[in-house]
Amino acid sequence: MSNRHLSRSIVLQTLFEWDFEGAKTGEIFPIFERTVSEFAPGTNDRPFMNNLLKLVLEKKKNLDFLIEKAAPDWPIDKISVVDRNILRIGLAELLFADRKEVPPKVAINEAIELAKIFGGETSGKFINGVLGAVYKEMGEPGKFDVSKPKKKYGNVPLDKLPVERLAGAVVFARHENNVYMALVHDVFGHWTLTKGKLEGNENEEEGLRREAQEELGIPIHILERLGENSYSTYHPEKGKILKHVAYFLAEAPYQELTLEKKEEQGGLDDVRWFKLADILDLNFYDDILPIVTKAITKLAESK
């Protein structure tokens, strides 16, 4: 576990015990000291933990108001102790942290990771929904940051970052004289293509067939390669990485879609079929749109 992720976990455990016991604000700091000594003795990340804990406490009233606004069916005292404190941490970083140190997407992803480790079966989806709603209300700051070419992180050029290989697809189906495209929706408010990381010695097509089955719940037949792109992103344990994605055109049966990896794929919250004529009205990432447009052209020509 990375130092920063461990630090957030310690702050969460501190808030959980304090909140669960209904302790006064001043009583939280002995809990914090005990938790640090038990789980991170000798840590050099104390300033980060101290600042995050104090930030949550100072902004707690505002944070709870925003949680209830984003999840109107869930009064703050009806949300589980774990989930509401993950939300407090996530919102505190999303709204009030230095964005150079904690970009908005990192704040959201880190909260999702906490939910997967400490929360219940539906915690990841719930955290996604609340933080995603607030992020959209903020105007989605930094939503294009990962797409900027030739960006450097510290002293590491983009072409020197560790590379993660992925495969994705424009998945389509024909039904009653219409062509439909299967798209997944992410927490940042974009419709995008199914894709996933290659495992072991998988080639691109093997990995894509497996990922599509897991992510969409349907088998696919790969027809041709459409293109590729690369983008930089942040992994909570690996740090900055470069993701290289090969995209294909693939046909599938027109069956009900099921986002089977919802909890594992923390950033995804919906999957649907769309008629081809409606596709370009959707909100896509800039680097995905050329792939989608190329696929639509090929499908239109093949009618």
N, C-alpha and C positions, 0 to 999 in steps of 0.2 A: 504494500500500500504506500502510495506517495506520501511525503511529509504533509503536504497541504490537505490531502484527502483525510489523512489521519487527524490532522488538526480540526477539521470540520466535524469529524466523528466525535472528538472529545467535547467540543462545544455542544453538539447535539445531546450527548449523554448527560452533560451537566444540566442543560435546560430541561431534559426529560425528568431527571430526578427532582429538580427544583419545582417544576410544574406539577408533577405527580403528587408531591407531598404538600403542595400549596404553601410553600415556604415564602417568607418575605424576601424582598429584593436583596437586602444586605446579607442574607443567609446563603446566597448562591455561590459566593466566592470560596468559602471553605469546601463546598462540593466540588468546585472547579479544581482547587489545589489537590484534593484527594484523587480526582479522576486523572489529572495530569501525572501525578506521582505513580499511579497504578499502571497506566497505559502508555505513557510517553516520558519516562524519566530521562533526564538529560537532553530533552528536545531543544533545538535551537529555533523553534518556530513559536516561542511564547508570545512575541509581539503580535503576530497575526491572530493567535487565539484570543489574546486579551482584547484586541480591538474589535474582533468579530462579536465576542460575547457582550462587550459594552455597547456596541452598536445595536444589537438586538434588544437589549434592555432599554436603551434610550428611546428607540423607535417603536417599542412594542405596541403602544396604543395605535399608532398609524398603521403598523403592519397588520394588526388584527382587523382594523377597519377595512383594509384593502382585501384581506382574505375573504371576509364576509361579502364584500362587494363582488368579488370575482366568483364566489361560490355561494350565491344567495340561498340555496337550499340547505346550507350547512352552517348554522350558528357556530361560533368559535368553540363553545363548550361542548358541541356535539361531534367535533372532529377529534379523532384519536390523539392522545398526547404526543405520540411519535410524529404523526403527520403534521400537526399544527406547528410543531417546533422545527421540522424540516422546512415548512413553508416560511416560517419567520426567518430562518437562516437564508433561504434562497432569495426571498424578497429583499432582505437587508442588503445582500450583495448585489442583487439586480438593480436596486434603486439608489443605494447610497455609497457603494464601494467605488474606489478609483477604477475606472474602466480600463486603464492601462494595465492595472494589476489583475483585475478580474473582469474580463469582457462579459457582456450580458449572456452570451451563449454558454460560457463556462459556468456562470452562476446557475443557470438552469440545468445543465448537464450534471453538475456536482450534486445538486439537490435530488435529481433523479437517481443518481448512484446511491445516495444515502437512503432513499426510499426503497431501493432494491435490496439493500443490506439489512436495514433495520425495520422497515415497514411491513405491512400485510400484503396479501395477494393483489389487492387493487390499488395499493399506495402509489405505484409508479404512474398509473393512468391519472389518478387524482392530482398528484403533484404537477404532472404535465399540463393538465387542463387549467389549473389555477395560475401557474406561472406563465403559461402561454397566453392566457387572457390578459394578464397585466402587461406582458411584453408587447402585445399588439396595441394596447392602449397607449403605451409609451412611444408608439411609432416605429417599433422594431429597430432600435439603434444598433448599428454594427452588423446588420443582416447580410451585407455583401462583403464583409471584411475578408472572409476566407476565399473569395474568388479573385482577389487582386493578384495579378501576375508579378513575378520577380520580387515578391516581398521577402525581406530578410528578418529573421528573428534573432536578435542579439547579434552574434558574430557568425551565425550559420546561414549561408545562402540557401535559397529555396531548393536548389538542385542538390544540396548536400543533406537534406532532411531524410530521416528513415522513410522508406516507401512501403505503403500497404497496398496490395493488389486487390482490386474488386472487379466484379462483373455486374452489369445491369442490363435492363431490357425495356424496350417499348413493347408491351404485351397487348395484343389486340385479339378480338374475336368477331366473328360474323354471325349475325342473328337477325332473322326476318328482314333481309335486304338492307340492314344497317351494319356499319362497322363501329365497334366499341373499343375503347382503350382503357386498360386497368391502371389506375394511378393511386399512389399512397399519399397521405397528408401528414405533414410534420408539425411539431409544436410551434414552429415559427411562422405558420400560416401559409405555407406553400404546398402546392401539389407537385409531386415529383415521381420519379421512376423507381420501380423495385430494383434493388441492388443489394449486394452483400459481399463480405470478405471471403476470399478463397482460402480454403483450409488444406493444410498438408501439401500433397503433391497434385491437388486438383488442377486441371486446366480450366480455362475461362468458361467453357460451355458446361462442363461438369458442375462447377461451382454455381453457375447461374441457374441450372435446372434445380439444384437442391435448394438454393435460396428462394427461388420463386415459389416452390412448393411450400416452403416454411412460411414465407411472408404473405403470399396471396391465398394459399390453400388450394391451388390448382396446378395441374401439370402443364408444361409448355413445350412447344416444338420450335426450336431455333432455326430461323430461315437464313439470316445473313448478318454480317457485321455492319453497324451504322457509323461507328467512329469511337473516339475516346476523349477523355479530358482528365485533368489533374487539378486538385485543389488542396490547399493546406488547411489543417484543422488542429484542434487541441485535444489530446487524450489525457484524462485526469491522472494516469499513472505513467504513460510513456512520454508526455510532454508534446511538443510540436511534431507533427508527422505530415507527410505528403501522401494523399490518397490518389491512386491512379486507377481510373475506371474505364473498362472496355464495354461499350454498349452494343447491343444486338437488337434485331427485330425478331419477335417471337410470336407465334400464334398459339391460342389456347381455346379450350371449349368455353362457351358462354355459360358459366356456372356461377353460383353464389360465391362471392369472395369473402374470405375470413382472414383477418389480420392475426394469424396464429401466434406471432412472436411479439404481441403488444408489450408484455412486461419486459422481455429481453431487449426489444428495440425501443428503448425509452423515448426516443424522439418522434415516434410515429403514433398517430391516434385515430386514423381512419383509412379506409380503402373503398374505392367505388369504381364502377364502370361509367364511362362517359361516351356519348356519341361523338363521332369524329368531328362533326360540325361545331361542337361546343368546346373543343379542347383549347383553342387559342384564346378564349376569353378567361381562362383560369390564370391564377397567380403562380408563375414558374420562376425558378432561379434563372439568372441570365445565362449560365453555362449549360443549362439543361435545354433551353428553348431551341437552339439549333438542332439538337438531336431529335427532339419531338417534331419540329418542322420537317426535317428530312424524312422521318417516318411517315408523317401525314401525306407528304408528296408521293412517296412510293405506294402507299395504300390507295390513294386517290387514282393513281395511274393504273393500278391493278384491278380496278372495279370492272 
